Each structure stands twice: as structure tokens, then as C-alpha cells.
Amino acid sequence: MASIRKRGNSWQVQIRRQNCPTISRSFRSKTDARHWALQQEARLVREYSPEPSLSALKATKLSDLVDRYISSVCPRKRSNAVEAAILRGFLKKGPSDTALTKLSPHQFAAYRDLRLNSVQPVTVRRELALIRHVLEIARKEWGFPLTGNPLQDVALPPTGPSRDRRLEPLEMEHLFAELARSKNKNLLPLASLALETAMRQGELLRMRWADINTDLKVVHLPLTKNGYPRTIPLSERALQVLEKMSQDDSTKPVFSTTGEAIKRSWRRAVDRSGIVDFHFHDLRHEAISRFFELGLSIPEVALISGHRDTRMLFRYTHLKAENVGTKIAQLQMAVGK
């Protein structure tokens, strides 16, 4: 087992295990020392315990696996901060102090039902899916002799129906009037570009001036949610929004703000407008729906939105029946002529 002690301004870790060489290392923080100790202990179990070791499972808690996942797996993901926050929340609320030998589907089912009393099903679903992946990594890659995954037999909460919230013209007018009054001067142009391009908030905040080609009227996104780069056409309105913004360094982000600042400013603006149940991400829904109403084909909209599965694209697309009816009437008139 590992021993961690303070020596001067550093924390020293020493791991001694029967039939294994003693290893040690010093760190500036106790947290780093603890994470390294967990990694090394798991490695020793894997390398020096070829047969499944019941004692290794008894000595390891679920929290040990979660800590290791946060330190070694999360940093390799684009959603690092979000997943790490979810896992740290689970450490406080879930059965994280349970030894691996005592984990059971019953425990996770009880946790699921308890969490559903305070958060949305999609939140619980994401938490449990993430913990299930932690256990799979431990079983398949870290050498922990788990005979199975206790979360495999636990039913995840249903995702529920996709959102279909779209603003009426008067609501849109009130909303953008409040966005223009916001103290955060990035909020209005950010929302305007979201409505014109269907870009996600994170993509907009990562966008740099060097990514924009005004001659070709496109913006290139080298890093997106699904891992594939894409190039998005810029409408005249989008170009007008960008022209009004100051550009002093092509390597800098277009928007000098953070996601948290936008979140707070957006909520205040929506509350002042009197609009109920409208999220920033709903602007992406609205934009994609408008593209279809303009007559763009599925491949054309997928090029803009970045969806590689058209079935997912339909979840974001909510056409207004009256607009489709008007289009049908126009087509019928054209055919009649």
C-alpha cells in the first residue's frame, strides 16, 4: 500500500508491495501525490497479479476509480471540465465509498431513483453512463478483476421527448431587445451568429478571427463537438454582425467572454423579456428549422450543423406547420400555372 507524507514543501509517496520493487516520488500537492499513488497501485496489481485478486477489489473503493478517471482519462476529452464536475458531484452524492466487491445493481438503482427526485432524467442518465464507463475502463484497461459491470443491468432514465421550443416573432423581438440592453456586449452578437449559423455556444466562443474568411463568406471550425472539423457558410446578416466587431489580433477569439458569463447574462436577459423556457441552445434549433423552411436539403443543412447522422438532425428540426402549408400552397399554384 502507498504511504504519503509531507517532507518540506513537497509530498512524498512511497509504495511497497510484496514481490514488487519499492517505488517513490515527490509532488508539490497532496492531490497529485494521491492520484499518482492510485495509478501506480493499479499498475502493480495489473503487472504482478496475473490471476484475479479478490483482495485487490476489497481494498479498492469506487471513489478510487473515479479519482483515477478524473486525473487520467478526463484530460484527454474535450468535455474534460464538464465530465470532471459530474464525477466530483457523484463522489459527494453517490455510493462512492463502497468497495468494488460490494457494488451491486441495487445500489445504483436506488441512487438513480433518489436523484430523480431532485434533477432531470437526462442528468441522471449522463451521470450513470459516465460511472458505467469508469467501471468499464477499470475492468478492460486498468486490470481490475471485475467479473462484470453492475451498471450494465440498471435501466437508465429515458431521455424524454426532444425540445421543440421555437419563438414567435414578437417573442424574438422582445428577446433581442433585451440582449441589446445587456451589459455583456458579447451577448447580442453571439446570439445573432448562433441564429444565423446554427453554431453551438462553445463553437462560437472558440472561434478566432483567423478562422473567418470574409472573401469566401465562410468560417472554418477546426474543433467541434463530434470531433470533425467543418466549414460553415456565413449569411449577409452574419457578416454584418462580424463587421461591427473590433478585430485587433487574428489569433485571438472573436468573443472576449466566457461560457459562465454568457450563461448569467443570457438568463437575466430572458427573465427581463418575460419569455418562459427558452435556452441559448434553442437558437440552434431555431436556426436549423429555418434552414429547412428556406428549402435547404438535408445534406445542405447537415453541412452547416455538423450532424453526421440525419436521424439526430431530425431531433433538432421542428418545422412550423403553417409555414409548410404556405409552401405547399405556393408549389400547387406554381404547378397549376
Disulfide bonds with the S-S distance in Angstrom:
none
